[in-house]
Amino acid sequence: MYSMGGNREATRLAGVRVNGVVVGVYSLSGAFAGLAGVMLASELLAGAPTVGTTQALDSITAVILGVRR
């Protein structure tokens, strides 16, 4: 993933199937997000569409702070 972020063409020329890796990473990300949703619903013993609405600012802040090491 790190090499694909730098140069996808060079990664492809190195023999990595770029499209397969991208599909795999998105699939894993979706599966983990679904698992997190199931775990959150089981913890709360209910499902509500407004749960986690305040998490967007926290996640954006974490990404910004993580980039500025």
C-alpha distances in whole Angstrom, upper triangle without the diagonal:
4,6,5,6,9,10,9,13,12,9,12,15,13,13,10,11,9,11,11,8,8,11,11,9,11,14,13,13,16,18,17,19,22,22,23,25,27,27,28,31,32,33,35,36,36,34,34,32,33,31,28,29,29,26,24,25,24,21,21,22,20,17,19,21,17,16,20,20
4,5,5,7,9,10,13,12,10,13,15,13,15,12,14,12,14,15,11,12,15,14,12,15,17,16,16,19,21,20,21,24,25,25,27,30,29,30,33,34,34,36,38,38,36,36,34,34,33,29,30,30,26,25,25,24,21,20,22,19,16,18,19,15,14,17,17
4,5,5,6,7,10,8,6,10,11,10,12,10,12,10,13,14,11,12,16,15,14,16,19,19,19,22,23,23,24,27,28,28,30,32,33,34,36,38,38,40,42,41,39,39,37,37,36,33,33,33,30,28,29,28,24,24,25,23,20,21,22,19,17,20,20
4,5,5,4,8,8,6,8,11,11,12,9,10,7,10,12,9,9,13,13,12,14,17,17,17,20,22,22,23,25,26,27,29,31,32,32,35,36,37,39,40,40,37,37,35,35,34,31,32,32,28,26,28,27,23,23,24,22,19,21,22,19,18,21,21
4,6,7,10,10,9,12,14,14,15,13,14,11,13,15,12,11,14,15,13,14,18,18,17,20,22,21,22,25,26,26,28,31,31,31,34,36,36,37,39,39,36,36,34,34,32,29,29,29,26,24,25,24,21,20,21,20,16,17,19,16,14,17,18
4,7,9,9,9,12,13,13,15,14,15,12,15,17,15,14,18,18,16,18,21,21,20,23,26,25,26,29,30,29,32,34,34,35,38,39,39,41,43,42,40,39,37,37,36,32,33,32,29,27,27,27,23,22,23,22,18,19,21,18,15,18,18
4,6,5,6,9,10,11,13,12,13,11,13,16,14,14,17,18,17,19,22,22,22,24,27,26,27,30,31,31,33,36,36,37,39,41,41,43,45,44,41,41,39,39,38,35,35,35,32,29,30,30,26,25,27,25,21,22,24,21,19,22,22
4,6,5,6,9,10,11,9,10,7,10,12,11,11,14,16,15,16,19,20,20,22,24,25,26,28,30,30,32,34,35,36,38,40,40,42,44,43,40,40,37,38,37,34,34,35,31,29,30,30,27,25,28,26,22,24,26,23,21,24,25
4,5,5,6,9,10,10,11,9,11,14,14,14,17,18,18,19,22,23,23,26,28,28,29,32,33,34,35,38,38,39,41,43,44,46,47,46,43,43,41,41,41,38,38,38,35,33,34,34,30,29,31,30,26,27,29,26,24,27,28
4,5,5,6,9,9,11,10,13,15,14,15,18,19,19,21,23,24,24,27,29,29,30,33,34,34,37,39,39,40,43,44,45,46,48,47,45,45,43,43,42,39,39,39,36,34,35,34,31,30,32,30,26,28,29,26,24,26,27
4,5,5,7,6,8,7,11,12,11,12,15,16,16,18,20,21,21,24,25,26,27,30,31,31,34,35,36,37,40,41,42,43,45,45,42,42,40,41,40,37,37,37,34,32,33,33,29,28,30,28,25,26,28,25,23,26,26
4,5,5,5,6,6,9,11,11,12,15,16,16,18,20,21,22,24,26,27,28,30,31,32,34,36,37,38,40,42,43,45,46,45,43,43,41,42,41,38,38,39,36,34,35,35,31,31,33,31,27,29,31,28,26,29,29
4,5,7,9,10,13,14,14,16,18,19,20,22,24,25,26,28,29,30,32,34,35,36,38,40,40,42,44,45,46,48,50,49,46,47,45,45,44,41,42,42,39,37,38,38,34,34,35,34,30,32,33,30,28,31,31
4,6,9,10,14,14,14,16,18,18,19,22,23,23,25,27,28,29,31,33,34,35,37,39,39,41,43,44,45,47,48,48,46,46,44,45,44,41,42,42,38,37,38,37,33,33,35,32,29,31,32,29,27,30,29
4,6,9,12,12,12,14,16,16,18,20,21,22,24,26,27,28,30,32,32,34,36,37,38,40,42,43,44,46,47,47,44,45,43,44,43,40,41,42,38,37,38,38,34,34,36,33,30,32,34,30,29,32,31
4,6,9,9,8,11,13,13,14,16,18,18,20,22,23,24,26,28,28,30,32,33,34,36,38,39,40,42,43,43,41,41,40,41,39,37,38,38,35,33,35,34,30,30,32,30,27,29,31,27,26,29,29
4,6,5,6,9,10,11,12,15,16,17,18,20,21,23,24,26,27,29,30,32,33,35,36,38,39,41,42,41,39,40,38,39,38,35,36,37,34,32,34,34,30,30,33,30,27,30,31,28,27,30,31
4,5,5,6,9,10,11,12,14,15,16,18,20,21,23,24,26,27,29,30,31,33,35,36,37,39,40,39,37,37,35,36,35,33,33,34,31,29,31,31,27,27,29,27,24,26,28,25,24,27,28
4,5,5,6,9,10,11,12,14,15,17,18,20,21,23,24,26,27,29,30,32,33,35,36,38,39,38,35,35,33,35,34,32,32,33,30,28,31,31,27,27,30,28,25,27,29,27,25,29,30
4,5,5,6,9,10,10,12,14,15,16,18,20,21,22,24,26,27,28,30,32,33,34,36,37,36,34,35,33,34,33,31,32,34,30,29,31,31,27,28,30,28,26,28,30,27,26,30,30
4,5,5,6,9,10,10,12,14,15,16,18,20,21,22,24,26,27,28,30,31,33,35,36,35,33,33,32,33,32,29,30,31,28,27,29,28,24,25,27,25,22,25,27,24,23,27,27
4,5,5,6,8,10,11,12,14,15,16,18,20,21,23,24,26,27,29,30,31,33,34,33,31,31,29,30,29,27,28,29,26,24,26,26,22,22,25,23,20,23,25,22,21,25,26
4,6,5,6,9,10,11,12,14,15,16,18,20,21,23,24,26,27,29,30,32,33,32,29,30,28,29,28,26,27,29,26,24,27,27,23,24,27,25,22,25,27,25,24,28,29
4,5,5,6,9,10,10,12,14,15,16,18,20,21,22,24,26,27,28,30,31,31,28,29,28,29,28,26,27,29,25,24,27,26,23,24,26,24,22,25,27,24,24,28,28
4,5,5,6,9,10,11,12,14,15,16,18,20,21,22,24,26,27,29,30,29,27,28,26,27,26,23,25,26,22,21,24,23,19,20,23,20,18,22,23,20,20,24,24
4,5,5,6,9,10,10,12,14,15,16,18,20,21,23,24,26,27,28,27,24,25,23,25,23,21,22,24,21,19,22,22,18,19,22,20,18,21,23,21,21,25,26
4,5,5,6,9,10,11,12,14,15,17,18,20,21,23,24,26,27,26,23,24,23,25,23,22,23,25,22,21,24,24,20,22,25,23,21,24,26,24,24,28,28
4,5,5,6,8,10,10,12,14,15,16,18,20,21,22,24,25,25,23,24,23,24,23,21,23,24,21,20,23,22,19,21,23,21,19,23,24,21,23,26,26
4,5,5,6,9,10,10,12,14,15,16,18,20,21,23,24,23,21,22,20,21,20,18,19,20,17,17,20,19,15,17,20,17,16,20,21,19,20,24,24
4,5,5,6,9,10,11,12,14,15,17,18,20,21,22,21,19,19,18,20,18,17,18,20,17,17,20,20,17,18,21,20,19,22,24,22,23,26,27
4,5,5,6,9,10,11,12,14,15,16,18,20,21,20,18,20,19,21,19,18,20,22,19,19,22,21,18,21,24,21,21,24,26,23,25,28,29
4,5,5,6,9,10,10,12,14,15,16,18,19,19,18,19,18,20,17,16,18,20,16,17,20,18,16,19,21,18,18,22,23,21,22,26,26
4,5,5,6,9,10,10,12,14,15,17,18,17,15,16,15,16,14,13,15,16,13,14,17,16,14,16,19,17,17,21,22,20,22,25,26
4,5,5,6,9,10,11,12,14,15,16,15,13,15,14,16,14,14,16,18,16,17,20,19,17,20,22,21,21,24,26,24,26,29,30
4,5,5,6,9,10,11,12,14,15,15,14,16,16,18,15,15,18,19,17,18,21,20,18,21,23,21,21,25,26,24,26,29,30
4,5,5,6,9,10,10,12,14,14,13,14,14,15,12,11,15,16,13,15,18,16,15,18,20,18,19,22,23,22,24,27,27
4,5,5,6,9,10,11,12,11,9,11,11,12,10,10,13,15,13,15,18,17,16,19,21,20,21,24,25,24,26,29,30
4,5,5,6,9,10,10,10,9,12,13,15,12,13,16,18,16,19,22,20,19,23,25,23,24,27,28,27,29,32,33
4,5,5,6,9,10,11,11,13,15,16,13,13,16,18,16,18,21,19,18,22,23,22,23,26,27,26,28,31,31
4,5,5,6,8,9,8,10,12,12,9,9,13,14,13,16,18,17,17,20,21,20,22,25,25,25,28,30,30
4,5,5,6,5,5,8,11,12,9,11,14,16,15,18,21,20,20,23,25,24,25,28,29,28,31,33,34
4,5,5,7,8,12,14,15,13,14,18,19,18,21,24,22,22,25,27,25,27,30,31,30,33,35,35
4,6,8,10,12,15,15,12,13,17,18,17,20,22,20,21,24,25,24,26,29,29,28,31,34,34
4,5,7,9,12,12,10,12,15,16,16,19,22,20,21,24,25,24,27,29,30,29,32,34,35
4,7,10,13,14,12,15,18,19,19,22,25,24,24,27,29,28,30,33,33,33,36,38,38
4,7,10,12,10,13,16,18,18,21,23,23,23,26,28,27,29,32,33,33,35,37,38
4,7,9,8,11,13,16,16,18,21,21,21,24,26,26,27,30,31,31,33,36,37
4,5,6,9,11,14,14,16,19,20,20,22,24,25,26,28,30,30,32,34,36
4,6,8,9,12,13,14,17,18,18,20,22,23,24,26,28,28,30,33,34
4,6,6,9,11,12,15,16,16,18,20,21,22,24,26,27,29,31,32
4,6,8,9,11,14,14,15,17,19,19,21,23,24,25,27,29,30
4,5,5,8,10,10,11,13,15,15,17,19,20,21,23,25,27
4,5,6,9,10,11,13,14,16,17,19,20,21,23,25,27
4,6,6,7,9,11,12,13,15,17,18,19,21,23,25
4,6,5,6,9,10,11,12,14,15,16,19,20,22
4,5,5,6,9,10,11,12,14,15,17,19,21
4,5,5,6,9,10,11,12,14,16,17,19
4,6,5,6,9,10,11,12,14,16,17
4,5,5,6,9,10,10,12,15,16
4,5,5,6,9,10,11,13,15
4,5,5,6,8,10,11,13
4,6,5,6,9,10,11
4,6,5,6,9,11
4,5,5,7,9
4,5,5,7
4,6,6
4,6
4
